[in-house]
Amino acid sequence: MHQHNEPFRQQLGAAHPLSALNRRPESQLTGLNRHHLVCALHDLHGSKRHAVKETNLFFASRSVIGLLPDSPVLVLTRAPLGIASSFERGGLWQRWAYAERYLGLARTARTPRWRDWSPLLPLDDPQPSVALARMIAVNALLLAEALRADLSGCGRPLAHLSYERHVAAPAEVRSGLAGFLGVPLTAPSGPPKRGDGGDFDTSRSKNELVAELPAGSAALVRHHVATALARATAFVDAAIVKTASHWLAGDDEYEQREPREHTRRRAAVPAQADPRPPSVAYRRSGLSPVMWRNLLISNLEAADLLNALLEAGLENTRHGTHLLVNPMPHERGGRLHLDQGRRWRPSPGFERHPAYWVTWLGAAALAAWHGARLPTREEALAAVATAGPGYNTGYAFGDTISVVEPGRGAGQIHHLTGNLQIWCADGPDTGDEAPLRRYLFGSAWNTPGDSGTVEEHRSRFLLGSSRGVGVRLVRGPEACAADALGAWEIAQRIVGWIGELDEWDRTPGELDRRLVDVLTRPADTRS
């Protein structure tokens, strides 16, 4: 299936009305919010079946689940001790700023819409084990309440799968999952994988249930999950509390051990071919009729444009909708950050890595700023016709590496495939009214590197982004650096387009075509 990993949690800023981080999760949608939401839902409701995974939606559970009213639901759970053990091993409470997350949820629970929930999230400066236990219980209760009709058998198909059952009987679980989805059960392609053990490794096989927690912490987790569930009976239906309790069962299946020192294995990073990238140049590649930029756009270059646009009055994020890049935290894969001085900076050590989490709008803006454009899919196919396999694919290094490809010289194109996929200038026909989509091309650090993957038809809506997609620019024979647009002009055009989104009588397709027109026409013909 086509898979979407946390499209609402990852793609929406904290101020967005549907964000799980918004303290007023039912606030009004702006024109930009609405357009982004409509485009995202079109992305999810494709001609093929899609799998959408969301995590820890809390007070946004009902709103987000309501956006997919006919979709079957698979509830994936893990026992509280297992969750707490993962937090202990990875230091996730501090690294992912969960103290701040708890405080935000507790404040939301004191707004008029959610004040019944405030006893479950006291503002008592709890220690991490206590706060985590409360959050686990509240999230399960809110999810069960959002699925009330489905749990009663009056709604869509719903199934529950626990982590613990999957570890104990993986073959049985896979068979049951295939039956629920109505798809053939495929045989495993080989022995269980052993990943690199880094933050984003989900390929490691598990065959035992061990909770590495201090005895005192384990007792606190158990006690405060039970306390939150008991308090919920004062205002939540008994059937909902019973369901949440069932989902959170399984602590007794874990062998509890005292924590030991873990060395988190990180993906090896090869020596850079050259710490200083060669000068930017445009080169011929394969049978392509256009000239290709020798380097992918780097984080440093993306930060330069973001700062220039900010000075010109264009904020990257408006009411929780990200326009050019998705500013994820570094620990969740983000490499571009707006600091306290309101300057965009790359994560230290990643300045010369290629920029990802870039939207098509961001890619087109970068192209306009550099006096270039994005390639078409046909141009990309021609460019790689004689290219070999990508250097960085299939999680070989666990992340991107430098825009400089080891073994490539100054006169060559680096990472023509591999490291990141790229946005294209064109996309599939979506009709007159539906949102536009743009092709993604190539292979990336987190995809296979075979020719089938490189040439596969993939596309996304214009404000979509991911960790595997970046920007490569091309120039035709008639183009030159003098065609570049200034940051002020780019900002004004995008701001003008945002204003047009309040015209609710215009279709998403019409509005998207207007955006493409604004960002791709020559400077002297823009209007």
N, C-alpha and C positions, 0 to 999 in steps of 0.2 A: 504493500500500500504506500501511497504518498504519505509522508509523515510530517507533522507540524509539532515541534517541541515547544510547548508553553507560548503559543502565539500571543495570548493576551497578557500573560505575566511578563514576558520578555519584551514584547513590542510596544507596550504602553508605559508612559511615564507615570509617576506617582500622582500627578494632578488629574489624570484622565478619569472620567466618571466610572469607567469599568475596571480600573486598576485595583488589584487587591491591596495596594498601598494607600489608596485614597481614603481619607478620613470621612469624606462625604460621598460614598460610593453610588449614590443615586442622584447626583447633581446633574445639571442640564448639559446636553451635548451641544457643542458649537458646530458651525458648518464644517470646519476642518475635522473635528471628531467624527461627525456623521459620515463624511466622505471616506475617511480612513476605515471606519467600521464597515461600511457597505463594501468597500473594495476587499477588505480582509475576509469577509464572509463569502464573497464570490470566490475567493481563493480557496476557502475550505470546502465550498459546495461545488466541487469540480465534476467533470463527467465520469471520473473514476472515483472509487471509494477512497476516502482519506482517513487517516488516524490522527486525532488531535489529543495531545497529552497536556494536561494542565496540573499544576501543583500548588497546594496551599493558597486557595482563593479566598478563604475566610469570608468576610462580609460581602465580597463580590460574587460569591458562589451562585446565588439565584440569578443574578443578571447575566453572567457569562453562560451558564448552562441553558438559560432561556433563549440564547441566541441560536442554539442548535436543537430546536424542539423535537425533531423527528429522529435524531441520531441515537442509536443504541449506546448504552453507557456501561463501561467496565470500571468498577471501583477497585483501585489497587491500594492495598494497605500494608502497613508494617506495624508490628507491636511496638509500644512506646519504648521498651528497653532496647530494642534493636535500633530505633531512631536515635535514642540518647547515646548509644554506643558509637554510632557513626559520628555524631557531633563531638564526642570525646576524642576519638581517634584523629579526626581531621582538624580539631580546633575550630570547628565551624561557627560556634557561637560568637567568637570574637571576629573571625575572618569575614563572616557574612553579616556582621552588625545586627545580630538578632536582638540585642538589648534595645536598640532603637526601634526595631520592628515590633517588639512587645509593647513598647510605650505608645507607638502609633495605634496599635489595635486597642489598647486600653482606652485611649482617648476617643476612638471611634465608638467604643461601647458606651460612652457617656453622651453621645449625641441623641436627640429625641427619637430617631428611628430605631436605635439599638440599645437604649438604656437598660432594658431588661437583662442584657448580657453583662453589665458592669460587675456584678458579684463574682463572675467567673474570671475576670481579669482585673484584680485589685491593683491599685497604684501604691504598692507597698515595697517598692525597690526589691523585688524577689531575686534570689540567687539564680544562676542559669538553669539548674536542674528543675527548680520549681516553675520558673517562667516557661521553660520548654514543655513541661508536662501540661500546663494550662493551655498552651497554644495547640498542642496535639489534640486535646479533648475538644476545644472550641471549634477547631477546623472540622473535625469529624461530625460534630453536632450540626454545624451550619451546612455541611455538605448533605447530610441525611435529611435535613429540613428542606433543602432545595430540591431534593429528589423524592419528596413525599409521595406524589402521585405515582411515580414509577415504582416505588417500593411497595405500594399497595396493589400493584398489578393493573392499574388503570391507565398507565402511560406506555412509554416505549420499553423495549427489552432492556433489562438490567442484570448484570452479573457482578459477583464479587470475587476477587482473587487476592489472597494474602501472600506476602513475601515468604512467610514461613512454609506455607503449603508448597510453593514453587520449589523451595530448596529441598523439601522432603520428597517430593514426587514430581520431578520436572516433566517426565514423559506424560504422566496423567494430566498435568496442568496444560501442557501444550495441546493435547488432544481435545480437552474440554474447551480451550480458548478457540481452537479452529472450528469446533462445532457451534459455539456461540456466534461466531462471525460468519459461519456458513462458507468457509473457504477450505480448500484441500490442505491436508497436513503434509508439509514437505519434510523430507528427511534432513537431518543436520548435515551440513556440507563437510564436516570434518570433526576432529576432536575439539573439546572445549578450548576456547581461546584464552590466552594469558596476556592481558593487556600490560601497559607500562606502569599502571598503578597511580597515575597522575590524577588530578582533580576531575578530568573529564573522561576517564576510563570507565566504560560500562560493560566491557567485554569479559571481565574476569569471572570464572565459574565459581560457584559457592556450593559446598557440600556439607556444611555444618552451621549450627546456630550458636554463636558465642557473643555474649554481651560483655565487653571490657569496660567495666564501670566500678568506681569505688563503691563498697557496700552501702555507705551512707547515701550516695547519689541515687543508687538504684531504688532504695527505700523511698526517697523523696519523690522520684518519678511515679512510682506506683501509687503512693498516697495522694498526690495532687491530681493525677488523672482521675482517680476514684472520687475525690472531693468535688472536682469540677462537674463530673457526671451527676453526682448526687444533687448539687446545687441547681443543675439544669432542670430537675424534675419540678421545680417551682413554677416554671413558665413554658416548658417544652413538653409536648405530648409524650406520654410514656413509651409509645411505639418508636418514636424517633430516638429517645435515649437508649432504648434497648438495641436498636440497630447500631448506633454509634459504639455502644459497649461491645457488641459482637465484632465490629470492625477492628476495635482496639485490643481484642483478645490475643493471647499468644505469648505473653511474658514468660509463662511457665515452661515454654519450649526451649528457652535459651539456657545454656550453661553460662553462669556468671563467673567472670574472672577479674582479678585486679588488673588495671591497665598496665601495659608494658610499653617500653619505648619503641616507637615505630619510626622507621626510616622510609618516608614516602618516596617511592621511586619516581623520578622525573624522567621525561623523555630526553634522550641525549640530543644535544644541539651540535651539529658539525661545525668545524672551524669555518669562518666566513671566507669566501673566495677572495674578498677584498673588503676591509672595513669601510672603505670609501667607495660608494657606487660610482660607476663611470658617468660621464656627463650624459644628460638626457639627449637622445637622438632617435630618429625615426628610420627604420630599416625595412627592406623587403623581406617577405617571409613566404616560402612555398610558392603557391600559385595565386596568392592574394593580389588584387590589383591596387591595394592601398599600402601606405607605409605604416609600419607598426612601431609604437613606442618601445624602446628597448627594455624599459623597466615598468613593472606594476606601480601604481600610485602608492606612495609610502604613507605611513601614519604621520610623519612630519609634514608632508605636503598637504595632507587632508587637514591637519591642525592649522596650517597657514591659511587655508581658505576659510575655515570656520571662524578664525579670529578676524579675518578681513570682513566677512559677512556680518559678524557681530558688531564690529565698528560701524558698519553701514546700516545697522538697525534691524538685522534679521536674526532672531533667536532660533536656535536649532529646534527647541522643543516648545510647542505652544499648546497650552491646556492639556498636556500629557501626550500629545501626538508628536512623534519625532519626524522631522522633515528630511534631514540630510544623513545623519548617522544615528545609530542607537547607542547611547552612552552607557553601556553596561558597566558594572563594577569590574575592576581588574580581576578579582577572584572568580568571576563568572565569565571571563573571556573578553571583557572590554579592554580596549587599548587606547581610547581617546577620552579625555576627561576634562571637564570644565572646573578649574581650580577656584579657590576662594577669592582670588584676585580677578576672577572672570576672564581667564585666559585659557584657551584650549591647549592641552599638552598631552603628548603620548606617554604611555607607561615607560618608565626608565628601562632602557635596554631594548625597547621595541620601536625606536624612532625610525629605523630603516627597514622594518618589517612592512609588508603590504597592508594597507588599510582594509579591514572588513567591517561588518555591521553597517555597511553603506547602502542606502536606498538607491533606487534608480534615479530619483530626483537628485540625490547627492552626487551620483556618478555623472549625470548630465551636466550638473553645475560645475564639477571639476573639469569636464571636457570643455565647456564654454570658457572657463577661466584660463585654460591652457591653449586656447586657439586650436582645438582639435574636436573630435567627436568620438562616439562609441562605435565599435564595429558592428556590422550586421552578422547574423548567424552564418550566411553563405560566405562572407569574407573570412570569418573565423575558421570555417571548415576548410577553405582553400589554404589558409595560413598554416594549418597543422598537417596538411596532406603528406608532407615529407618529414614531419617532426617525430622524434622518438618519444618514449614514455616520459611522463613528468618526473622530476627529481624528488618532489616531496608529496607523496600521496599515501593513502591507506594507513594513516596514523604513524607514518615512519618516524616522525620526530615529535609527535604529540601536539603540534601547533604549527603556525607558519614559521618560516625562517626568513633570512634577509631577502630583500628584493634582488640581491646579487646571487646568481646561481653558481655554486661551486663548479669549476671547470669551464665556465663560459668567459669569453673575453670581452673587451670593451666594444668590439665591433659586432657583437652578436646580441640576439634577443634572449633575455633571461626569463625562465619560467614561462615559456609559451604555453605549456600545459603544466599542471601541478602547482602547488603552493596555494593558489586560489582559483576558483572559477571566476568568470567575468560577466558583467552585465552587457547585453547587446542593445543596439539601437532599435531593433525591430522585435516583433512578437507575433503570436498566433492571432488569427482573426477571431475577435470576440463579439462581432456584431456592432451595431450602431449605439446601443444603449448601455451595454455592460461595461464595467471598468476595463481599461487596457491592461495588458500583461506584456512583459518583456522577457525575451529568452535569456537564460543563463547558459554559459558554454564552458566546457573544459572539465578539468578535474582539480581537486583541492587536497589539502593535507588531511581532510576528514572524509574523503571519498575514495573509492577504488581508482586506479590509474589506467585501466584498460581502455581500448578504443571505444568500446560500447558505452562506457560512462562518459567519455569525452564528447561523443557525438549525440548522446541521448537528448531528446526534446524535453526541456524543462523550462518553466517560466514562472514569473511571480508578478504581483501587482506593483505599482510604481512606488509605493511607500513601504514595501516589504524589505527585509534585510536578514542576513544570517552571518554566522561565523565562517562560512566557507566561500563567500562571494565578495570580490573586490572589483577593481577598476583597471582596465587597460585601454589606452587611447590609440586612435589611428588618425592619419591625415591623408586626404586625397591629393592628387597632383596640384590642385588649385589652392590648397590650404597653406597657411603659414602662421607664425606666432602673432603677426599683426592682427589676426582675426580675433584674438582673445578679447573677452568681455571683462570689464572691470567689476570689482566686487559690488560697488554701489548699484550698477545696472542690474546685475544678477539678483541682488536683494530686492530691488524695486519690482522686478518682474514677478518674483515669487510672492511677494507681499500682495501684489495686485491680483494674482491668481487665488490666493487665500481669500481675498475679499469676494471673489466671484462664487466661492463655495457657499455663501449664504443665499444664493439664488436657488431656492429649493425646487424650482420648476425645470431645472436643467438636469439632464441625465448624467450618471457617473462617466459614461463613455465620452460625452461631449466635454465635460470638465477635464478629463484626462487628456483628450486631444488638444485642448487649449494649453495645458501645461507643456506638453511635448512641443507644441508650436512656439511657445514663449522661450523655451530653452534651446531650441535647435535652429531657429531662423537666423540669418546674418544680422549683425547689430544694426545696420542701417535700415532694415525692413521691419523691425519689431514694433508692434503697436498694441 
